[in-house]
Amino acid sequence: MAEVCVGAPLRGTRNVAGPEVFTLDEVGRIALAARGDQRTVITDNNAGKYAVASSDVLIVKGDAVIAKTTYRDWLAR
């Protein structure tokens, strides 16, 4: 992220992602656990817009920059 911020203007979009792939409900569970929150995340397959996003449609592809920091490590900071 820092490289993009201080680098030359892209005149476009730069996709940045982490080294791991999670479903949205997993991201919620990990975020809650990092805060010591014991609430339960329940997956609702009829939840509208994101419920119909299946497979790898939310995963960056192509020339994305893959960060070295994991999601758990980032949350711990």
Biopython code that builds the backbone (N, CA, C, O; Angstrom):
import numpy as np
from Bio.PDB.StructureBuilder import StructureBuilder

atoms = [
    (1, "MET", "N", (0.835, -1.179, 0.000)),
    (1, "MET", "CA", (0.000, 0.000, 0.000)),
    (1, "MET", "C", (0.881, 1.245, 0.000)),
    (1, "MET", "O", (0.603, 2.205, -0.718)),
    (2, "ALA", "N", (1.946, 1.230, 0.807)),
    (2, "ALA", "CA", (2.829, 2.395, 0.889)),
    (2, "ALA", "C", (3.487, 2.682, -0.460)),
    (2, "ALA", "O", (3.631, 3.840, -0.852)),
    (3, "GLU", "N", (3.881, 1.630, -1.164)),
    (3, "GLU", "CA", (4.508, 1.822, -2.480)),
    (3, "GLU", "C", (3.559, 2.534, -3.440)),
    (3, "GLU", "O", (3.978, 3.405, -4.203)),
    (4, "VAL", "N", (2.301, 2.168, -3.399)),
    (4, "VAL", "CA", (1.317, 2.800, -4.279)),
    (4, "VAL", "C", (1.124, 4.256, -3.871)),
    (4, "VAL", "O", (1.003, 5.131, -4.728)),
    (5, "CYS", "N", (1.093, 4.518, -2.562)),
    (5, "CYS", "CA", (0.857, 5.879, -2.070)),
    (5, "CYS", "C", (1.989, 6.842, -2.420)),
    (5, "CYS", "O", (1.734, 8.003, -2.742)),
    (6, "VAL", "N", (3.218, 6.382, -2.362)),
    (6, "VAL", "CA", (4.352, 7.270, -2.609)),
    (6, "VAL", "C", (4.896, 7.166, -4.039)),
    (6, "VAL", "O", (5.775, 7.934, -4.431)),
    (7, "GLY", "N", (4.379, 6.230, -4.799)),
    (7, "GLY", "CA", (4.861, 6.026, -6.164)),
    (7, "GLY", "C", (4.268, 7.008, -7.156)),
    (7, "GLY", "O", (3.460, 7.867, -6.803)),
    (8, "ALA", "N", (4.678, 6.866, -8.381)),
    (8, "ALA", "CA", (4.163, 7.708, -9.459)),
    (8, "ALA", "C", (2.668, 7.453, -9.658)),
    (8, "ALA", "O", (2.196, 6.337, -9.441)),
    (9, "PRO", "N", (1.931, 8.470, -10.064)),
    (9, "PRO", "CA", (0.499, 8.279, -10.301)),
    (9, "PRO", "C", (0.258, 7.160, -11.316)),
    (9, "PRO", "O", (0.946, 7.080, -12.333)),
    (10, "LEU", "N", (-0.699, 6.321, -11.040)),
    (10, "LEU", "CA", (-0.998, 5.188, -11.912)),
    (10, "LEU", "C", (-1.918, 5.553, -13.063)),
    (10, "LEU", "O", (-1.897, 4.916, -14.117)),
    (11, "ARG", "N", (-2.723, 6.581, -12.853)),
    (11, "ARG", "CA", (-3.761, 6.922, -13.818)),
    (11, "ARG", "C", (-4.664, 5.716, -14.052)),
    (11, "ARG", "O", (-5.150, 5.484, -15.159)),
    (12, "GLY", "N", (-4.873, 4.961, -12.989)),
    (12, "GLY", "CA", (-5.700, 3.768, -13.081)),
    (12, "GLY", "C", (-5.943, 3.164, -11.715)),
    (12, "GLY", "O", (-5.862, 3.857, -10.701)),
    (13, "THR", "N", (-6.234, 1.903, -11.685)),
    (13, "THR", "CA", (-6.566, 1.195, -10.463)),
    (13, "THR", "C", (-5.506, 0.161, -10.153)),
    (13, "THR", "O", (-5.004, -0.503, -11.060)),
    (14, "ARG", "N", (-5.162, 0.015, -8.898)),
    (14, "ARG", "CA", (-4.220, -1.018, -8.467)),
    (14, "ARG", "C", (-4.962, -1.918, -7.476)),
    (14, "ARG", "O", (-5.430, -1.458, -6.435)),
    (15, "ASN", "N", (-5.060, -3.183, -7.809)),
    (15, "ASN", "CA", (-5.675, -4.145, -6.900)),
    (15, "ASN", "C", (-4.631, -4.657, -5.923)),
    (15, "ASN", "O", (-3.550, -5.092, -6.321)),
    (16, "VAL", "N", (-4.968, -4.601, -4.630)),
    (16, "VAL", "CA", (-4.086, -5.078, -3.573)),
    (16, "VAL", "C", (-4.862, -6.102, -2.772)),
    (16, "VAL", "O", (-6.019, -5.878, -2.417)),
    (17, "ALA", "N", (-4.218, -7.239, -2.486)),
    (17, "ALA", "CA", (-4.875, -8.294, -1.720)),
    (17, "ALA", "C", (-3.872, -8.917, -0.761)),
    (17, "ALA", "O", (-2.665, -8.704, -0.875)),
    (18, "GLY", "N", (-4.383, -9.679, 0.172)),
    (18, "GLY", "CA", (-3.516, -10.375, 1.109)),
    (18, "GLY", "C", (-3.129, -11.742, 0.574)),
    (18, "GLY", "O", (-3.636, -12.181, -0.458)),
    (19, "PRO", "N", (-2.234, -12.406, 1.275)),
    (19, "PRO", "CA", (-1.746, -13.698, 0.789)),
    (19, "PRO", "C", (-2.716, -14.854, 1.035)),
    (19, "PRO", "O", (-2.468, -15.975, 0.590)),
    (20, "GLU", "N", (-3.816, -14.590, 1.742)),
    (20, "GLU", "CA", (-4.773, -15.652, 2.052)),
    (20, "GLU", "C", (-6.119, -15.356, 1.407)),
    (20, "GLU", "O", (-6.428, -14.207, 1.091)),
    (21, "VAL", "N", (-6.909, -16.391, 1.217)),
    (21, "VAL", "CA", (-8.255, -16.253, 0.652)),
    (21, "VAL", "C", (-9.255, -16.742, 1.685)),
    (21, "VAL", "O", (-9.118, -17.840, 2.225)),
    (22, "PHE", "N", (-10.278, -15.910, 1.962)),
    (22, "PHE", "CA", (-11.318, -16.258, 2.924)),
    (22, "PHE", "C", (-12.695, -16.002, 2.329)),
    (22, "PHE", "O", (-12.845, -15.178, 1.427)),
    (23, "THR", "N", (-13.687, -16.702, 2.830)),
    (23, "THR", "CA", (-15.068, -16.359, 2.523)),
    (23, "THR", "C", (-15.435, -15.175, 3.427)),
    (23, "THR", "O", (-14.748, -14.914, 4.415)),
    (24, "LEU", "N", (-16.503, -14.467, 3.095)),
    (24, "LEU", "CA", (-16.894, -13.302, 3.887)),
    (24, "LEU", "C", (-17.233, -13.676, 5.326)),
    (24, "LEU", "O", (-16.928, -12.921, 6.250)),
    (25, "ASP", "N", (-17.862, -14.838, 5.524)),
    (25, "ASP", "CA", (-18.180, -15.228, 6.901)),
    (25, "ASP", "C", (-16.912, -15.553, 7.691)),
    (25, "ASP", "O", (-16.857, -15.306, 8.895)),
    (26, "GLU", "N", (-15.900, -16.100, 7.030)),
    (26, "GLU", "CA", (-14.624, -16.362, 7.699)),
    (26, "GLU", "C", (-13.955, -15.058, 8.127)),
    (26, "GLU", "O", (-13.398, -14.976, 9.222)),
    (27, "VAL", "N", (-14.008, -14.044, 7.273)),
    (27, "VAL", "CA", (-13.433, -12.747, 7.612)),
    (27, "VAL", "C", (-14.105, -12.208, 8.876)),
    (27, "VAL", "O", (-13.441, -11.678, 9.767)),
    (28, "GLY", "N", (-15.415, -12.348, 8.941)),
    (28, "GLY", "CA", (-16.145, -11.903, 10.131)),
    (28, "GLY", "C", (-15.714, -12.652, 11.380)),
    (28, "GLY", "O", (-15.510, -12.039, 12.428)),
    (29, "ARG", "N", (-15.573, -13.958, 11.285)),
    (29, "ARG", "CA", (-15.155, -14.763, 12.434)),
    (29, "ARG", "C", (-13.757, -14.384, 12.910)),
    (29, "ARG", "O", (-13.507, -14.261, 14.109)),
    (30, "ILE", "N", (-12.854, -14.202, 11.957)),
    (30, "ILE", "CA", (-11.473, -13.850, 12.293)),
    (30, "ILE", "C", (-11.421, -12.475, 12.957)),
    (30, "ILE", "O", (-10.717, -12.289, 13.950)),
    (31, "ALA", "N", (-12.163, -11.517, 12.412)),
    (31, "ALA", "CA", (-12.174, -10.164, 12.974)),
    (31, "ALA", "C", (-12.745, -10.161, 14.395)),
    (31, "ALA", "O", (-12.195, -9.504, 15.279)),
    (32, "LEU", "N", (-13.825, -10.879, 14.616)),
    (32, "LEU", "CA", (-14.407, -10.950, 15.959)),
    (32, "LEU", "C", (-13.442, -11.613, 16.946)),
    (32, "LEU", "O", (-13.261, -11.129, 18.064)),
    (33, "ALA", "N", (-12.832, -12.708, 16.532)),
    (33, "ALA", "CA", (-11.898, -13.424, 17.405)),
    (33, "ALA", "C", (-10.704, -12.539, 17.779)),
    (33, "ALA", "O", (-10.216, -12.599, 18.908)),
    (34, "ALA", "N", (-10.237, -11.725, 16.839)),
    (34, "ALA", "CA", (-9.097, -10.846, 17.109)),
    (34, "ALA", "C", (-9.411, -9.826, 18.195)),
    (34, "ALA", "O", (-8.510, -9.330, 18.873)),
    (35, "ARG", "N", (-10.679, -9.520, 18.354)),
    (35, "ARG", "CA", (-11.105, -8.562, 19.386)),
    (35, "ARG", "C", (-11.612, -9.255, 20.644)),
    (35, "ARG", "O", (-12.080, -8.598, 21.574)),
    (36, "GLY", "N", (-11.521, -10.565, 20.670)),
    (36, "GLY", "CA", (-12.014, -11.308, 21.824)),
    (36, "GLY", "C", (-13.529, -11.360, 21.903)),
    (36, "GLY", "O", (-14.089, -11.653, 22.959)),
    (37, "ASP", "N", (-14.184, -11.080, 20.808)),
    (37, "ASP", "CA", (-15.645, -11.072, 20.733)),
    (37, "ASP", "C", (-16.125, -12.488, 20.432)),
    (37, "ASP", "O", (-15.742, -13.065, 19.415)),
    (38, "GLN", "N", (-16.946, -13.044, 21.289)),
    (38, "GLN", "CA", (-17.369, -14.435, 21.144)),
    (38, "GLN", "C", (-18.702, -14.609, 20.425)),
    (38, "GLN", "O", (-19.295, -15.688, 20.462)),
    (39, "ARG", "N", (-19.173, -13.549, 19.774)),
    (39, "ARG", "CA", (-20.420, -13.696, 19.019)),
    (39, "ARG", "C", (-20.238, -14.705, 17.892)),
    (39, "ARG", "O", (-19.131, -14.914, 17.396)),
    (40, "THR", "N", (-21.337, -15.319, 17.502)),
    (40, "THR", "CA", (-21.336, -16.325, 16.445)),
    (40, "THR", "C", (-21.689, -15.678, 15.111)),
    (40, "THR", "O", (-22.633, -14.893, 15.019)),
    (41, "VAL", "N", (-20.930, -16.013, 14.090)),
    (41, "VAL", "CA", (-21.237, -15.556, 12.735)),
    (41, "VAL", "C", (-22.052, -16.650, 12.064)),
    (41, "VAL", "O", (-21.624, -17.802, 11.984)),
    (42, "ILE", "N", (-23.224, -16.278, 11.587)),
    (42, "ILE", "CA", (-24.106, -17.231, 10.918)),
    (42, "ILE", "C", (-24.180, -16.860, 9.437)),
    (42, "ILE", "O", (-24.449, -15.710, 9.090)),
    (43, "THR", "N", (-23.945, -17.823, 8.586)),
    (43, "THR", "CA", (-23.995, -17.590, 7.151)),
    (43, "THR", "C", (-25.441, -17.662, 6.677)),
    (43, "THR", "O", (-26.140, -18.641, 6.934)),
    (44, "ASP", "N", (-25.877, -16.623, 5.989)),
    (44, "ASP", "CA", (-27.236, -16.569, 5.441)),
    (44, "ASP", "C", (-27.130, -16.601, 3.923)),
    (44, "ASP", "O", (-26.792, -15.595, 3.300)),
    (45, "ASN", "N", (-27.414, -17.735, 3.338)),
    (45, "ASN", "CA", (-27.297, -17.888, 1.888)),
    (45, "ASN", "C", (-28.342, -17.109, 1.100)),
    (45, "ASN", "O", (-28.294, -17.075, -0.130)),
    (46, "ASN", "N", (-29.280, -16.487, 1.797)),
    (46, "ASN", "CA", (-30.300, -15.668, 1.137)),
    (46, "ASN", "C", (-30.115, -14.194, 1.465)),
    (46, "ASN", "O", (-31.084, -13.435, 1.462)),
    (47, "ALA", "N", (-28.894, -13.783, 1.747)),
    (47, "ALA", "CA", (-28.615, -12.438, 2.247)),
    (47, "ALA", "C", (-28.499, -11.377, 1.159)),
    (47, "ALA", "O", (-27.939, -10.309, 1.406)),
    (48, "GLY", "N", (-28.995, -11.637, 0.007)),
    (48, "GLY", "CA", (-28.993, -10.607, -1.023)),
    (48, "GLY", "C", (-27.734, -10.601, -1.869)),
    (48, "GLY", "O", (-27.232, -11.652, -2.265)),
    (49, "LYS", "N", (-27.239, -9.426, -2.138)),
    (49, "LYS", "CA", (-26.135, -9.190, -3.068)),
    (49, "LYS", "C", (-24.940, -10.119, -2.856)),
    (49, "LYS", "O", (-24.463, -10.723, -3.817)),
    (50, "TYR", "N", (-24.448, -10.248, -1.628)),
    (50, "TYR", "CA", (-23.257, -11.056, -1.394)),
    (50, "TYR", "C", (-23.570, -12.542, -1.284)),
    (50, "TYR", "O", (-22.669, -13.368, -1.429)),
    (51, "ALA", "N", (-24.805, -12.896, -1.035)),
    (51, "ALA", "CA", (-25.171, -14.308, -0.985)),
    (51, "ALA", "C", (-25.077, -14.948, -2.365)),
    (51, "ALA", "O", (-24.838, -16.150, -2.486)),
    (52, "VAL", "N", (-25.264, -14.152, -3.388)),
    (52, "VAL", "CA", (-25.209, -14.706, -4.740)),
    (52, "VAL", "C", (-23.798, -14.686, -5.321)),
    (52, "VAL", "O", (-23.570, -15.200, -6.416)),
    (53, "ALA", "N", (-22.849, -14.092, -4.590)),
    (53, "ALA", "CA", (-21.457, -14.073, -5.043)),
    (53, "ALA", "C", (-20.833, -15.412, -4.685)),
    (53, "ALA", "O", (-20.497, -15.668, -3.528)),
    (54, "SER", "N", (-20.687, -16.252, -5.681)),
    (54, "SER", "CA", (-20.192, -17.594, -5.410)),
    (54, "SER", "C", (-18.785, -17.789, -5.962)),
    (54, "SER", "O", (-18.275, -16.968, -6.725)),
    (55, "SER", "N", (-18.189, -18.871, -5.566)),
    (55, "SER", "CA", (-16.882, -19.286, -6.055)),
    (55, "SER", "C", (-15.830, -18.230, -5.765)),
    (55, "SER", "O", (-15.672, -17.813, -4.618)),
    (56, "ASP", "N", (-15.104, -17.791, -6.794)),
    (56, "ASP", "CA", (-13.993, -16.867, -6.576)),
    (56, "ASP", "C", (-14.248, -15.478, -7.167)),
    (56, "ASP", "O", (-13.302, -14.788, -7.546)),
    (57, "VAL", "N", (-15.505, -15.065, -7.248)),
    (57, "VAL", "CA", (-15.808, -13.798, -7.904)),
    (57, "VAL", "C", (-15.283, -12.584, -7.139)),
    (57, "VAL", "O", (-15.113, -11.522, -7.738)),
    (58, "LEU", "N", (-15.023, -12.704, -5.846)),
    (58, "LEU", "CA", (-14.510, -11.574, -5.070)),
    (58, "LEU", "C", (-13.005, -11.654, -4.864)),
    (58, "LEU", "O", (-12.455, -10.905, -4.057)),
    (59, "ILE", "N", (-12.332, -12.542, -5.575)),
    (59, "ILE", "CA", (-10.893, -12.715, -5.449)),
    (59, "ILE", "C", (-10.198, -11.943, -6.564)),
    (59, "ILE", "O", (-10.585, -12.027, -7.730)),
    (60, "VAL", "N", (-9.161, -11.187, -6.188)),
    (60, "VAL", "CA", (-8.434, -10.412, -7.198)),
    (60, "VAL", "C", (-7.716, -11.346, -8.162)),
    (60, "VAL", "O", (-7.279, -12.436, -7.793)),
    (61, "LYS", "N", (-7.607, -10.903, -9.375)),
    (61, "LYS", "CA", (-6.960, -11.700, -10.411)),
    (61, "LYS", "C", (-5.996, -10.806, -11.188)),
    (61, "LYS", "O", (-5.973, -9.589, -11.010)),
    (62, "GLY", "N", (-5.226, -11.416, -12.024)),
    (62, "GLY", "CA", (-4.363, -10.657, -12.918)),
    (62, "GLY", "C", (-3.152, -10.081, -12.229)),
    (62, "GLY", "O", (-2.407, -10.791, -11.554)),
    (63, "ASP", "N", (-2.961, -8.780, -12.405)),
    (63, "ASP", "CA", (-1.738, -8.141, -11.922)),
    (63, "ASP", "C", (-1.870, -7.548, -10.523)),
    (63, "ASP", "O", (-1.228, -6.541, -10.226)),
    (64, "ALA", "N", (-2.668, -8.133, -9.678)),
    (64, "ALA", "CA", (-2.852, -7.635, -8.317)),
    (64, "ALA", "C", (-1.548, -7.733, -7.534)),
    (64, "ALA", "O", (-0.751, -8.649, -7.734)),
    (65, "VAL", "N", (-1.353, -6.779, -6.648)),
    (65, "VAL", "CA", (-0.219, -6.810, -5.736)),
    (65, "VAL", "C", (-0.644, -7.642, -4.532)),
    (65, "VAL", "O", (-1.638, -7.328, -3.878)),
    (66, "ILE", "N", (0.102, -8.699, -4.240)),
    (66, "ILE", "CA", (-0.227, -9.563, -3.107)),
    (66, "ILE", "C", (0.661, -9.168, -1.933)),
    (66, "ILE", "O", (1.881, -9.318, -1.984)),
    (67, "ALA", "N", (0.035, -8.665, -0.882)),
    (67, "ALA", "CA", (0.767, -8.231, 0.306)),
    (67, "ALA", "C", (1.330, -9.441, 1.050)),
    (67, "ALA", "O", (0.805, -10.548, 0.932)),
    (68, "LYS", "N", (2.389, -9.226, 1.809)),
    (68, "LYS", "CA", (3.000, -10.305, 2.578)),
    (68, "LYS", "C", (2.330, -10.484, 3.943)),
    (68, "LYS", "O", (2.397, -11.564, 4.530)),
    (69, "THR", "N", (1.693, -9.444, 4.440)),
    (69, "THR", "CA", (1.063, -9.490, 5.756)),
    (69, "THR", "C", (-0.255, -10.246, 5.694)),
    (69, "THR", "O", (-1.092, -9.969, 4.835)),
    (70, "THR", "N", (-0.444, -11.197, 6.600)),
    (70, "THR", "CA", (-1.706, -11.936, 6.644)),
    (70, "THR", "C", (-2.778, -11.083, 7.317)),
    (70, "THR", "O", (-2.465, -10.106, 7.996)),
    (71, "TYR", "N", (-4.018, -11.451, 7.131)),
    (71, "TYR", "CA", (-5.130, -10.715, 7.726)),
    (71, "TYR", "C", (-5.046, -10.751, 9.252)),
    (71, "TYR", "O", (-5.246, -9.728, 9.907)),
    (72, "ARG", "N", (-4.756, -11.907, 9.814)),
    (72, "ARG", "CA", (-4.640, -12.031, 11.270)),
    (72, "ARG", "C", (-3.501, -11.150, 11.821)),
    (72, "ARG", "O", (-3.657, -10.493, 12.850)),
    (73, "ASP", "N", (-2.363, -11.149, 11.122)),
    (73, "ASP", "CA", (-1.241, -10.322, 11.550)),
    (73, "ASP", "C", (-1.593, -8.840, 11.461)),
    (73, "ASP", "O", (-1.237, -8.061, 12.344)),
    (74, "TRP", "N", (-2.287, -8.455, 10.402)),
    (74, "TRP", "CA", (-2.690, -7.067, 10.234)),
    (74, "TRP", "C", (-3.636, -6.637, 11.353)),
    (74, "TRP", "O", (-3.503, -5.538, 11.892)),
    (75, "LEU", "N", (-4.595, -7.503, 11.707)),
    (75, "LEU", "CA", (-5.519, -7.191, 12.791)),
    (75, "LEU", "C", (-4.799, -7.084, 14.134)),
    (75, "LEU", "O", (-5.182, -6.279, 14.983)),
    (76, "ALA", "N", (-3.770, -7.885, 14.325)),
    (76, "ALA", "CA", (-3.038, -7.899, 15.594)),
    (76, "ALA", "C", (-2.244, -6.619, 15.817)),
    (76, "ALA", "O", (-1.902, -6.286, 16.951)),
    (77, "ARG", "N", (-1.952, -5.902, 14.736)),
    (77, "ARG", "CA", (-1.185, -4.659, 14.872)),
    (77, "ARG", "C", (-2.079, -3.606, 15.416)),
    (77, "ARG", "O", (-1.647, -2.471, 15.614)),
]
sb = StructureBuilder()
sb.init_structure("model")
sb.init_model(0)
sb.init_chain("A")
sb.init_seg("    ")
for serial, (resi, resn, name, xyz) in enumerate(atoms, 1):
    if name == "N":
        sb.init_residue(resn, " ", resi, " ")
    sb.init_atom(name, np.array(xyz, "f"), 0.0, 1.0, " ", f" {name:<3s}", serial, name[0])
structure = sb.get_structure()
